[in-house]
């Protein structure tokens, strides 16, 4: 089994991102303004990236990824965040 060093915490971050997106898209219980929804969408993108980073780190510390491969993956995600 892959991962596990951090008890698969990366999946909890990704699940939070999925749950947040569902709330943003539905927006019926909260009826937030578009201004707030814009900020929530930006936050969602960052949380998705955090989940991806956590996944890479989890696999690195579990010896599923080598340092070079992990660094390349991290750099790609961090480059995507800056876009």
C-alpha positions, -999 to +999 in steps of 0.1 A: +000+000+000+013+034-009+016+063+015+007+061+051+035+080+068+010+107+078-019+084+081-032+093+046-039+129+058-036+141+022-069+125+014-087+145+042-074+177+027-086+167-008-120+157+007-123+191+023-117+207-011-143+185-027-168+194+001-161+231-002-166+230-040-200+214-035-210+241-010-198+268-034-217+254-063-249+249-044-248+281-023-284+276-013-281+274+025-258+303+028-267+326-001-233+342-001-226+372-024-206+368-056-178+387-040-175+361-012-179+332-037-150+346-058-128+344-027-141+310-018-132+298-053-097+311-050-093+295-016-106+262-031-079+263-057-053+267-030-067+239-009-067+216-039-031+224-045-024+218-008-040+184-011-018+176-040+013+187-022+003+167+009-001+136-013+034+140-028+049+146+007+030+116+021+044+094-007+079+108-003+080+101+034+066+066+027+094+059+002+070+057-027+086+087-044+123+096-046+135+130-038+141+141-074+106+130-085+089+145-055+108+178-061+097+179-097+061+173-087+062+199-060+077+224-083+050+218-109+022+223-084+038+254-070+043+268-105+006+261-111-003+281-080+016+311-092-004+312-125 
